[in-house]
């Protein structure tokens, strides 16, 4: 057996033997895993995608490793959101302060936008572009779609209420024209992302902001035009990038993926070494709130209040855990479920463990509800957040059923038992009940947001009203404390307990977290309860079930809850 075949041998000084030096590779074509996979199938699908934690640990260790010469970042198709791109870009920037780095790609978009990939690339010391490629720094597009006209032609009548004018998810379903509030909000979201991109690119590429805006005005740019504009440093193919690295850095080196260097994966050498060296270090736990927030345990792609709550309670029972990073990437959902998760966050704080929320791509409405209870909130400049508001209602299919010759009759006991039935409109009394409920939920949301953020209610109210903000705009208005990613959240929570970030061990969900679902939970407090998901069940029939399945298929918020951000709001860049 060769000595180097032992799993930890390369990590032990003097025992690795003579070996070529290393150039690390980061291939963004496969994406990046932020949290653990939710199922065995998802684990197989994402097996080539590195975890964000492995990238961070690998690049930080490599910056001080004399055997590592530099970093090659293949941007490729880069299926990252803008917020994820900024998280990865920050890691590349930190590494590039100590070691050379090159970002290369075939193209930053092909006629379309390559904004996310370029936002990563600008953090490398050099950018290479294939001669036939382009730089699609075309800006940001956000579409607004109103469905009411089409629904009415089908015989479906939306009946919704919202609080207030910026809660545009209701407008998407029930509006006949785009409101000025919705148009203003969406335009500002797009403008804010472009402004941040211009500032970022100008700073990293030593250009003026006017030069960057001038390049964006004529994008997409050919490779030659991008070179002339200072957006890239060299033109070349993949083989030429590697040949240049061997000529410039050293001829003898071996490529290695960053996450393999870090020992990523179940049972990997890096994990084994961390388990040994950090056994007695104080811990910071990372808890994920990912996907629509729902009551019950939820599915693998949802943030079930029972499952997230059990995870937070499990962390609270661990005496070695000194603080918690709450990683939120959710468009919201159920009001009651969001409030239940927020309560568990507050209980952790009451136990003496500070909590810092790290927002991902989106932490809006119910996603903001659970994050705002933390001691501090960190967001990326392009995070979609806020949406402090509420909507509720139903889709009435009375005309559709009549047109199709379908007879549906409701038999109920109780004056409001059939209030939410899809087979008839609201009565005037039921509409009044709905309006009162919307007012109550909005008042509770805004009061708690004001208290959590330390703002007077009359200061918070204009920032609420259902409006979605970018993380940058939210920070300027006191809805967010700091701009950055998970690493900054970790640094902030360590500072709150007087620890150095390099002296703590992270308690994160295992890549095999989904296997805990095979264990039978003895109670709601047993560790297995933190991994339970909803079993497949046979739900109710009737028009409501049909509408629920239809809305789920097309991405409407009907099944996610009343604290949801607009389902069609996506910044395409």
N, C-alpha and C positions, 0 to 999 in steps of 0.2 A: 504493500500500500504506500503510495506517495505521500510525503509529509504534507504537501499543499492540498491534498484531497480532504484533509480534516476540515470540518466546517468553519472553525474559528481561527485557523492557522494564519491567514492573511491579516488578522487583526492583532496578532501578537508580535511585538517588536523583535526583530532578529530571527524569527523562525519562518518567514515567508520565502526565504531563498532568493536567489537572483531572478528577477523577472523584469520584463520591459516596463517602462513607465506607462502611465495611463492617460488617455484623453477621454473624458466623460462625454456621453451622448444623451441628449434629451430630445426624444421624438414626440412632438405634440400631435401627430396625426391620429393617435389612438385616444386622445383626450387625457383627462386627469381624474382620478377618483378622489372626491373630497371626503366622503364618509364610507362606511363599510357597505358591501353589497347586501341587498335585502333578501336574496334567495340564491340557491345553488346555480340556477340558470344565469342569473345576473353576474355571479362570480365568474362563471365560464366566459360570458360575453365580455367582461371587463378585464380578463386576465392579463392582457397586454398593456393595459393602462396603469401607469404608476400612481401610487397614492400621493396626495399632497404632503403628507407627513414624511414619506420616504424621500421626496425631492428636497424638502427643507433640511432634513438631517444629513442627507448625502452631500448636498452642496455646501453646507456649513462645515462639515468635517473635511471635505476635499479642499476647501480654501486654505487650510493649514497643513495639508498633506503634501510633502515634497515630491511624492511619486506621481501626483496628478499634475499634468502640464497645463490643461485648459479644458474648455467646454465647447462642444459643437451642438447647437440647438437647431434641429430640423423643424421648422415651423409647419410646413406641409399644409394640409387642409385645416388644421387647427380648429376642431369643433368645440371651442371653448366659448363661454359667454364673456362679455366684457369684464365682468367682475372677476371671473376665474382667470382671465388673461392677466389682469393686474396683479392677482395673487402670485402667479407664476413669474411674472415680470419682476416683481420685487425680489424674489429669490435669485433670479439671474443677475439683477443689479448688485445685490450684496456680494455674490461670488465674483463679479467682474471688478470689484474694487481691489481684489487681491490677485486674481489670475486672469489671463486672456480668455476671451470668449468670442465666438462667431455665431451669429444667427444666419441661417441660409434657408432658402426655399425655392421651389420651382416658380411660384407666383403668389403674390398677396391678392388673392381673388382673381377670377378670370372674367373680365367685364364687370362682375359684381364687386361687392365690398370685401376687403381683406383687413378690416379695421382691427379685429381682435388679435389676429396674428401679428400685425405690425406693432400693436401696443406691447406685445411681448418682445419683439425683435429689437425695438429701440433701446432696450436695457442691456444688450450685448455691446461689446466694444466695437465690433464690426458687423455689417450686414452685407451678405452676398445674395444676389438674385440671378436666377437663370436668365440668359440673354433673351429668351423668347417669352419671359414672364412679364408681369405688370405689377404696379402698386395701386391697388384699388382703394385709395384713401378718399373715398367718395362722400364721406359723411354718414349720416344716420337717417333711416327712414322708419316711420311708425305709422301704420295704417289704422284707420278707424272704420269699423264695419257696423252698420245698423241692420238688424235682422227683422224688424217689425213688419215691413212691407211684404217680405217673402212669407213670413209666418201667417199673416192675415190671408194671403192667397191660398194657403193650405187649410185655412179654417182654424188657425190657432191664434188666440188673442192673449198677449202678455198683459198681466196686471201686477205691477210692481210699485213699491215705494222705496225711497232712498233718503239718506241723510248724509250729505246734502248735495249741492249742485255739482260737485266734482266726483261723486260716486258713480262713475260712468259705466260700471258693469250693468246697472239697471237701464241706462240709456241704450246700451248695445242691444238689449232685448226689447225695450218698449219705446224707444225714441223714434220719432219720424224724421228728424234732422239733427245734425251734429250741433250741440249747444256751444255757445261761445266759451263757456267755462271749460268744457272738454277740449275744445280746440286750443285754447290758451295753455292748458296744462300739458297737453301732448307736445305742443310746439316747444315749450320750455324744457321738457325732458330731452328732446332731441338737441336743442341748442346747448344745453348744459354739457351733454356728452361731447359735442363737437368742441366747445370751449376748452374742456379738460384735455381733449386730445391735442389740440393746438398747443396748449401750454406745455404738455408733456413732451411732445415731439420736438418742439423748439428747444427745450432745455436739454434733452438727451442728444440732439443732433447738432447743437451749436448753431441753430438758425434763429432768425427773428420770427415772431408770430405772424407778421405780414407775409414772410416768405412761405410759411407753412400754409397759410390760408390761400395764397396764390396757387400753390401746388394742388391743394384740394379742389380749387375751383375748376381745374382742367383735368382732374382725375377721371377715369383711371389713366395712369401714366405708363408709357412703355418703359422697358428696362433702361434704355438709353436716356430717356427723359428723366426718369427717377434718379439716375446717376448724376445728370447735369444739375438737378434740383437739390442734390445733397441728401436725398432720402435713403440712398444705399451707398456703400463704399466701393464694391467691386461687382463685376458681372462674371458669372462662371457657373459651370455645372457641378453636380455633386462630386464627381471624381476630381475636379480641379480644386474644390474646397479642401478635400483630404490631402491632395498633393501639396497644396500651399501650406497646410498645417505641418506636414512632415518636413517640408523645406524650412519653414520658419521656426517651429518649436524644437523638433528633433526628428531624425528619420525613424528611430525605433520606438514606436509606441503601440499599445493595444487599445482599441476602443472598448468602452464598457458603459452600459446604460447607468444613469445616475441611481435608479432605484435598485439595480442589482448591486452596485457598489455599496449602497446603504444596507444591503441584506434584507430587502423587502420580501414579503410573502410569509405565509404560515410556516413556522419552524425555521425561518431563514437565519443565517449566521448573525446578522445585525440584531434581530429580535432576541436571539439567545444571549448575545453579549449584553444588550440593554438590560435583560432580566437579571444578569449576574451583577453588573456594575452598579445598577441603580436600585437594587433591592431595598436598601435602607434610606433612600433619599425621600424627602417630602414629595407628595404627589399633587399634580393638578389634573383634574378630570376634565375630559372633553365630552360633552353631551350634544347630540345632534337633534335638531327639530327640522326635518326635511319633508317637503311635500305638503299637500292640503291637510289642514288640522281638523281632525274628526273626533267625535266621541267614540269611546270604546278603545280596543287595542289598535284598530286600523290595520291596513294591509302593509305589505313591505314598502310600498311607494307612498304611504301616508304617514303623517305624524299623529298617531293615535294617542289621545290624552292619557289613557290607562298605561300604555307602554312607556311613553316619555315620562310620565309621573313616577312609574315604578323605577325607571332608570335614575331619576333625580333622587328618589328616596334611597336607592341602593348606594349611590355615591355619598349621600349624607350619613350613612351608617359606617362608612369606611373612615376610621380614625386617622389613617395616613393621608387622606385627601385634605389639603389645606385650602384649596380654592377651585373654582369651576369656570371653564370657558363654555358658554352656551352658543353653539354654532347653529344659526338660523338661516334656512333657505326655504322659505315658504310664502305662497301668495295669500295665506290666511285660510279661513274656513269657518268652523263652528265658533260662535261667540262663547257658549258655555265651555267647550273644550279648551279654547284659548285661555279663558279665565282660570280654569283648573290648573293648567300648566303654569301660568303666571303665579298662582298661589304656591306651587311647589318651589318656584324660583325664590319667592320671598321667604319661604321657610328655610331654605338653604342659607340665605343671608342672615336670618335670625339666629341660626346655629353658629354664626361666627365665620362662615366660609363666604368670602366675597365671590361675586359672579360678574363676569364681563361677557357681554353678548358680542359675537362676531357675525355680522350680517354677510350673506353671500350675494348671489345674483338678485334675489328678491327677498325682502322681509317686510311685507306690506299687510295692512289691515290686521287680521289675526296674527300674522307673522310679526308685525310690530308690537302687537298686544303682549306677546310672550317675551319679547326682547326688552321692552321698556321697563320691566321690573328689575333688570340687572343694575348693579352698582354703576357700571359704565357701559356705553354702547359704541362699538367700532363698526364702521361701514366702509366699503369701497366707494370711491367717487361716483361710480356708475351703478351702484346698488339702487334698485327701485324700492322705496320704503315709504313710510307714512300711511296714507290711505285710511286715516282715522275717520271711519264712517261706517254705515251699515245699510244693507239693502235686504228686502224680503218681498215675497210675492209668489205668484204661481202662473202657469201657462194654462189657459182655459181652452179646452178642446171640444166644447159643446157644438160648435158649428162643424168641426171636422167629423165628429161622430154622426151628426145628422146627415151630412153630405154622403158619408160612407154607408148610411143605412144601419148604423149600429145603435142599439138601444142600451143605454146604461142608466140604471136606477140606483140611487143611494138610499139606504134605510139606516136611519140614525136615531139614537136616543140621547138627547142633550141638545140645547139650542145652537151650540157652536161645534158640534162633533164633526160636521162636514165642511167646516170653514175652509180648509185647505184642499178640498176635492178639486180635481181638474175638470170636472164635468159641468161646472157652472161658475159664473162670475161671483165676486164678493157682493154681499148685500151692503147697504149703507152702514148698517150696524157693524158688520165684520170689517169693513174698511176703516171705521173709526177705531176698532180694536187694534188693527194692524198699525195704524198711525201712532196710537199710544205706545205700543210695544216698540216701534222704531225710535220714538222719542226717548223712551226709558233706556234702551240699549246705548243710544248715542250719548246720552247724559252720563251713563256709567263709564263708557269708554273714555270720553274726554276728561271726566273728573279724575280717573285713575291715571291717565296719561299726564295730566298736569301735575298730580302729586308725585308720580315717579320721576318726572323730568325736572321737578323743582320750578315749575312755571306757574304764574297766576293763570286762572282759567280764562280770563279775558285776553291774555297773551296767546294762549294755546289755541283758542277757538278759531282765529283766522288761519291757523296752520293746519287745522283739521278739515272738517267739511268734506271728507272723503278724498282729499287731494293727495296724489302720488308725487313724491319728490325724489330726485336723485340723492345719493348719499352726500354729495358735495353741497347741494342746496340745503339738505336737512341739517348738516353740521353748522352751516351759517345761521340757522334759525333755532338752534338748541334742541333739536330732536335727536341728534347724534353727537357724541362727545369727541370722537377721533376718526380720522380717515386712515384706513389701512386694512390689513387682513388678519388672518388667524394668528400670525406671529406677533403682531402688535397687541392683539387681545391677550395673548399669553404673557407678553412683557408687562402689560398694564395690571393684570390680575396678580402677577408675582410681586409687583411693586406695592400692591395693596396689602400684602401680607409680609412685606419686608424680605423677600427672597430674590436671589439672582436667577434669571431665567435659565441659566446654564446649570444650575444646581438642583433642578427639580426633574422628576420623572413624570412623563405623561401617562395618564390612564385613559386610553382611548378604546373604543370598541374594537374587538378583534376582527381581522378579515374573515374569520369563520364565525362571526356573531350569529349568523342565521342558523347555525347548528344548535344553538341553545333552544331553538323552537322545538327541538325533539324531546327536550326534558319536560317533565310534567311539573307544573308549578304547585307547590303545596299550599300557597296562600298568595294574596296580593303583595306581600312583602318579601317573598322568596326571590332569589336572583333570576330564576327562569321567567318570572312575570315581566321582566324588562325586555324580553324578546318575543313575547307572544304576539301573534297577528290574528286577524279575523279569519275564521274558517269560511269556506264557501257555503252559503245557505240559500234556501229558496225563499225569496222575498215575496211581498204582497203582489197580487195581480192588479188588473184594472188599468185605467189610463195613466195613473201616477207612475206605475212601474214602467210603462212604455216610454213616458217622457223622461224618466230618470235615466234609462239606458241610452236614449237618444242624446240627451244633454251631455252625458259622460263621453259619448263617442265624438261629439263635435267640440268639446271643451268648454261648455257653458257652466256657470257656477252653481247651477240648481242643486247639485248633490254635494257641494263642498261646504256650504254654510253661509251665514249672513255676513260674516266678516271676510269677504273675498275681494281681491283687487280685480280690475277688469281682465277677463280671461284672454282677450285678444291683444292686450297691451304688451308688445314686444319691441324692443329697440333693435332694429336690424342693422348691424354694422360690422 
